[in-house]
Amino acid sequence: MVKNFLKLFHREFGGLHKAALLLAISAAGSSLLGLFRDRLLAGTFGAGKSLDIYYASFRLPDFLYNIIALSIVSITVLIPFFLEKLSKSKEQAHSFFNQVFTFFLFAMIILGAIFFLLVPLLKNFIAPGFSPEEQNQLVILTRIMLLSPILLGLSNLLSSIIQSFKRFFIYALSPLFYNLGIILGIVFLYPIWGLKGLVWGVVIGAFLHALIQIPGLIKLGFPLAFNFKINFLEIKKIIKLSLPRSLGLGLHQITLIFITAMASSLAVGSIAVFNLAMNLQSVLLTVVGVSYSVAAFPILARLFVKKQRQEFLDQTFSAARQIIFWSLPISILLIILRAQIVRVILGTGVFGWTDTRLVAAALALFSISITAQALNILFVRAFYAAGKTLRPLLVNIFSFIFIVTSSFFLIRILNNNIFLRELFERILRVDDIPGIAILALPLAFSLGTILNTLFLILFFRKDLGWQKVMSKVFGQVFIASTIMGFVSYFSLRILDNIFNIQTFAGIFVQGFVSGILGMLIGYAFLWFIKNSELREFVSAFRQKFWWKTPTIVSEPEKL
């Protein structure tokens, strides 16, 4: 068994479903660690000012990573470049890789130093609602955190080489080590250094994220080395191709900066509520949307460059159908079971019932856009595999403007319109809780994301093509999801009188049984109507996707 496990580090995964299943399982493991991390944070601090400062300290480093680091080491651009070099010779590919590594490392160190100096000037923009003392803490934490985009960018560079050979297992492990580092910071470093210990845990996690990939890189014959004979024309070409994608991701980070700034002026704990709810919904997004999108991209890049247009569309929509099949039902269950989920995962220590209700309401608002978020990741990667970078950028600009503008107006409505505020409170069951204006932010985020995805799909249909089966799949899964929702809702009401929901065990069993019943009935309906996505998944799972599957030879030939 140990031997088989070690072989996974260097096993190729050629099929979309098998690679996606591997990534989904590892993402689930990473997500469990992430949930444990958030449980430790919630139990230690509650939705209060300390967590507000901690989450706000991510904003500038995340922006640096997304808009700068990914302009240099974007996987979506590097993989086609690297494969083209590899098709000529391994020596050319190795030289190219080391040139990018050298340029990236020195560029990020310089840019990190510039951001280090700028942080005090930007603190009022990031968190205008913080007191001067809280802003000073924010500056200290942000400066420490600026090490993480350098390390995560390096990890991104290493993983691009590893993914080129379809070695997804090492890439899949790296988020586990990232979360492990953060947990070590919470448990061991926070008691010694306070909030600074928390962010040092993030840095340690980023270091482990990169470190775990180095053995695989060496095994492939691509050890890290400086190469100062840099072909700046190629670097310029990489940056030019990556820049629209990086700007799109940068707009997402700017959106979060605006949201953080608005939340800092609301009730204490608003930033924490937003981020805890976003992290919970991100579990499903990572397991489903990211897994299928990451697995699909190398395949899509090869197919499009080889001018196999129909196969390109087949792979794109195969991934899209699976994303809908998994994300839509589970997002409905998140809405129905939101209070049980939040209480079981975060309900410990100083995290009280008021915190639970606010985070649960925010989770429900995020959940309405989970399918849209997952499809967004896929279609953006499909556009980039097809070499069309401008469309996603324009759509992201529109989405950014919509989210920021609607956030501002929704906050005003919830603060000033008593009728709409009370209606909102009744729907989300947050009556008589102070600070519900924070719920305007996840609502605006979801609405903007849904519009973003709709426009991406419309442009994709116009530019690249469409499959009519998508409407059928969405209709089938929507009906099944509705059935799941009703079954789970009425199960909750019945089990209220059976289990003591004032205890951890009672609320866990109530939510678990209700969710399982809903899923069983919903997926039984899909099996009954012979849903092709369910049968595809069952077939892929039966193959035991790694140890019974013959290794597929990598395809280093010219794209």
N, C-alpha and C positions, 0 to 999 in steps of 0.2 A: 504493500500500500504506500509506504514512504517513497519507494522507487517510482511508482506511478505519479505520486504527487510532485516529486522533483522534476519529472519529465515534462510536467505542465509548463514549467518556466520557459521551455524552448519548443513547445508544440505549436504548430501552425493551426489556425482556425480559418478555413476557407469559406464555409457556408455562412450566409447571413444569420440564419436562426441559431446556429450553434455558437457563433461568435457572440451574438446578442444575448443568448442564454447565459453564456459564461460571464459576460459583463454585467448582466442583470443580477446574477447570483452574488458576484463579488460586490456589486453596488449595494445589494441588500445587506451584506455583511458590514460594509463601510457605513451604511445608513444606521444600522443597529448601534455601532459605536458612536455615530453622530447623535443619535437619540439619547444614548447614555451620557454623552458630553453635555447635551442641553439639559438633561435631568439634573446633572451635577450643578450646572450654572443656575438653573431655576431654583433648585433646593437651597443653594448657598445664598443667592442674592434676591430671589423673587423678581418680579417685574418692577425693578426700581432703578435708582439713579446710577448705581455701579454698573449694571448691565447696559444702561443707556450709553455711558462713556465707553465701555468696552466695545460695543457694536459700532459706535461712531468712529472709533479708531481704525476700523477696517476700510473706511471710505476712500481715503487718498491712496493707500497701498493697492487696493483693488483697482482703482482707476489707473495707476501706473502700470500694473500688470496687464490690464486689458487693452489699453490704448497704445502703450509703448512696447512692452515685452512681446505681445502677440503680433506686432508689426514686423518683428524680426524673426520670431520662431513659431509662427502660426502653422499648426499641423496641416491645415487645409491647403497651404501653399507649399510647405517644405516636402511633403510626401511626393507629389508629382515631380518636383525638382530633383529630389534624391533618387527616385526610381529612374529618371532619365539618365543621370550620371552613372548609376549602377549598371544600366544596360550597356554602357560603353566599357567600363572597367571598375573593379572594386577600388582601385587606387584613386581614380577620379572622384568616386563617391566619398571615400574617406577624407580626401583633401578638401572637398566641398564642405563636408560636415565640420571639420576642424576650423575652417575659415569662419563659418557661421558661429560656431562656439566662441571663438576668440573675439569676433566683433561684438557679439551679444554681451559677453561678460563685461567687457570694458565699457560698452555703451550704457549698460544698466547700472554699473557702479557710479559712473558720472551723473547719470540722471537721478539715481537714488540720492546722491549727495546734494544735488540741486533741490530736490523735493524736501530733503532734510532741513535745508535753510528756509524754505518757503512755508513750512507748516505753521509757524506763529502768525504769518500774515493771512493764512486761510482759515484759521480757527473760527472766526466770526461768520464766515460763509458756511462752514460745515455744521456748526451748532450754535446759532445765534441765541438760542434760548438758554444756554448753559451760563452759569455764574462764572466770574473770572477765575475762581479756583478750579472749577470743573473744566474750564477751557485749558488751563495750564496742565491738568492731568491728561487731557486729550492730546496735547502737544507731545508730552513725554511718551505716551503709549503709541502714538502714530509713528514717531521717529524709530522706536524699536521695531515696529511692525514693517517698516520699509525694507527690512532684510528679506521678508517673505516673497515679494514679487520677483526678486533676483533668483531665489532658489526655485520657486515654482516655474519661472520662465525657463530656467535650466532644465528642470524636469520635463517641461513641454518639449524642449529640443530633443532630449534623449528619447522620449516616448515616440516622437515622430519617426525616428529611425527604427525603433522596435516594431511599431505598427506597420511600417513599410513591409516587413517580413511576416506580417499577420501573427506576430507573437503578442496576443492580447492579454495573456495571463499576468505578466509582470505589470503592464499598464493598469490592469484591473486591481492589483494589490496596492498600488501607491496611495489611493485615498484612505485605505485602512490605516496605513502608517501615519498619514497626516492627522487623522482624528486621534490616533493613539498619542501623538505628541501633545495635542491640545489637552487631552485627559490627564497626561502626566503633569502638565502645567497647572491644571486646576487642583489636583490632589496633592502634589508635592511642592510646587513653586509658589502658589498663591499664599499658603500659610507663612512663607518666609519673606516674600517680596510684595505681597499685596497684588494690586491689579497689574503691576509690571510683571509679576510671575505668570499671570494669565497670557500676556502677549508673548512672553518668551516661550511659552508652550506652543504657541502658533508658529513661531520661528523654528522651533525644534521639529514640529510636524512637517513644515515645508522642507526642511533639510532631509528628513526621512523619506519624504515623497520623492525626492530626487535620488537619494542614495540607493534605494531598493532597485532602481533600474540600471545602475552601473554594471553589476555582474552580467546581466543579459546583454548589454551593449558589448562588453568584452568578449563574451561567448560568440557573438556574431562577427567579431573581428574588427570592431570599431572603437578602440580605446580612445579616451579623451586626450587631446594634445593641442597645445597652442600652435597656430599656423598664422604667422604675421604677413604672409604673402597673399593678402586678401584681394580677391577680385571684386572691387567696389561696384563694377557695373552689374554683376550678378546680385550683390547685396541690395543695390538700388532697385533691381527688378523685383526681388522678393518683397521689399518694403512696399513698392508700388502696388503689387498684387494683393498684399496683405492689408494695406491701409484701409480700404473700404470696410473690410470685416472688422478690423480693429476699431475703426471709428464707430461702427455699429455697436460693438461691445462697450466702447467708451461711452456712447450715449446711454446705454443701459446703466452704467455706473454713475453717470451724471444724474440720471433719473433718481437713482438711490440716494445720491448726495442731496438732491432737492427734497426728497421725501424725508431724509434724516433731519435736514434743516427745519422743515415744517414740523416734524414730530418733536423736535427739541423745544419748541415753543408751546407744545400742548402739555397735558398732565404728565407728571413724573412717571416714568416707566413706559411711555408711549413708544420710544425707539425699541425697547426690549420686547414689547408686545408684537410689534410689526415683525421683528426679526425672528422671534421664536415661532410665530405662525408660519412665516415664509420657510423656515428650516423644516418644519413638519411637512408642508406640502412638497418641499423639494425632494423628500424621500421617494415619493412616487415618480416625480419628474426624472430623477436620476436613474431609478431602476428601469423605467420604461423608455422615456424619451431619449436620454443620453445614450443608453445601452444600444438601442437600435440605430441611432444616428452615427455613433462612433463605429459600430460594426459595418455600417453601410458605406461610409465615405470612401475607403480605399477601393472598394468594388465599383462604386459610381465613377470615381476618377478614371479608373482603367477603361470602363465601358464607354464613357463619353469621348475620351481621347482616341479610342479605337473606332469611333464613329458607329458604335453599336447602340443606336438611339433607342430602339424598341426594348432591348435588354436593360438599358439605363432606366427607362420609364417603369419597366416591370419591377426592378429592384427598389426603386423609389416608392412605388405604391404598395409593394409588398410590405416594406417597413412601415408605411403610413397606416395600412390596414391593421397591422399588429399593434401599433401605438394606440389607435382608436379602440381596438378590441380590449386592451388592458386598462388604459387610462380612464376612459369614460365611465365604466362601471365602478371602479375604485374611487373616482372623484365623487360620485354620488354617495358612496358609502361614507366617505370622509365628511360630507355635509350632514348626513343623518347621525353619524356616530361621533361627531366632533367633540362633544363634552366628555364622553367616555375616553376617547383617544387622548385628549389633552390631560385629563385627570390621571390616567394610568401612566403616561409617559413623563409628565412634568410635575405631577402633584405630590411633592415631597418638601420637607423642610419648611422654609418661609414662603413657599409659593402657595398662596391662599385661593379661596373660592372665587373671589373677585378677579384675580389674575386669570384663573381658569376660564371664567366666562368670557372675558375680553379676548383671550388668545383663541378660544374656541370659535367665537364669532368671526375673528379675523381669518382663521383657518377656513371657515365656510366660504368666505368671500374670495380667498385665494383659490379654493377648490373649483369654483365655477370656470376657471381658465386653465386648469391643469392640462387638459387635452390640447388646448390651443398652444400652450407653452411647449409641450412635447413636439407637436407638429411643426412649430416654429423652428425648433432646433434642427429637425430633419430637413425642412425645405430650404433653410439657409445653407446648410451643407450641400444640398443638391444643386443650388444655384452656383455655389463656389466650385463644385466638381465640374460644372458645365462652363466655368470661366466667366459667369455673369455676376459681377460683384456690385454693380451700381444699384440694381433693384432693391436688394435687402437694405442697403444703406438709406435710400430714400424712404422706404417704408419705416425704418427705425426712427428717422427724423420726425416723421408724422406721429408715430407712436409716442415719442418723447414729449412732443408739444402737447399732445392730447392728455397724457397722464399728469403732467405738471399742472396744466390749466384746470383740468377737471378735479384734481386734488384740492386746489385752492378753493374752487367754488363749492365742492361738496363739504369741506370743512365749514365754510360760512353757512351753508344750508343747515347742517346739523347743529351749529351753535345758535342760529337765529330763528329757524322756522320750527315752532313747537309741534305743529301737526305732523310734519314729515319726520321730525326727530322721534316722536312717540311711535309712529308707524314703523320706523326703522328698528326701534328698540323691541317692539313686539315681535317682529319677524325674526330677529336674531336672538330674542330672549335675553336682552341685556337691560331690562327695565331697572331704573333707579340705581344704575352704576355710573359713577362719575367718570369722565374722560373718554366717552364713547366717540368723540370726534376723531380719534385715531383710526376708527373703522373706515373713514372716508378714504384713507390711503390704500389699503388693500383692494377696496372696491374700484378705485380709479385705476390701479395697477392691472386688475383683471380685465376691466373694460378695454383699456388700451392694448393689452396683449391680444385679446380676441380680435380686435380690429386689425392689429398688425398681422396676425395669421391669415385672416380672411383676404387681405390685400396680397400677401405673399402667394396664397393659393391661386388667386385670380391672375396674377402676373405669371405664375408658373404654367397655368393652363394656356395662357396666351402665347408664351415664349417657347415652351417645351412640349406641352401636350397634356393629356388627361386620360383617365380611365373611368368609364361609366360605372364600373363596379363599386367605386368609392361611395356613391350615394346609397347603394343597396347595403353596403357594410355598415355605414353610419346609421341607417334606419334600423337594421336588425339589432345592433348593439345598443342604440338608444332605447328601444323597446325593452330589451333585456335589463338595461340599467334602471329603467323606471320600475320594472317588476322587483328588482333587487331592493330599490329604495323603499317601496311600499312594504315588502316583507320584513325588512330590517326595522322599519319604523314601528310597525304593529307588534313586532317581537319585543322591542324595547318596552312598549306600553304594558305588554303582558308580563314580562319578566320583572317589571317594577315591583310587582306584588309578590314575587317569589324570592328575589335576592335582596340582601341588605346593601343598598347602594351607598350607604355611608361608609363602607369599608372598601379597601383596595381590592380584595378578592371579589366582593360582590359586584362592583362596577366593572371589573375586568371580565368576569364571566358573563355579565349581562351584555356588554358590548361585543365580546368574542362570539357568543352563541348567536346573537342577532346578526352579526356580520356574516358568519358562516352560513346561516340559514338563507340569508339573502343571496349570497353567492351561489349556493347549491341550486336554488330555484332558478336564478337568472341564467346560469351556465347550462342547466338542464334544458331550459327553453332554447338556448342557442344550439345545443346538441340535437334537440328534437327537430329544429328547422334546418339541420344540416349546414350550420355555419362553417364556411371553409377555413376561417382563421383558427377556430377552436380545433378543427381536425389537423391543420398544419402543425399547431403547437404540440398536440398529443403525439403526432408522428415524430417530430424532432426530439421530444423528451424521451420517447421509447428507444431512440438510438443511443441514449446515454452519452451524448455529444462529445465526450473526449476519449475515454479509454477504449471504446469499441470502434472508433472512427479512424480509418487509415489517414496517415499524414499526407497533406496535400503539398506538393512541391511549390515553393514560392515562384513568383513570376517576375523576375528582375528584368525581363526583356523590355525593349523600348515601348513606351505607351502608345 
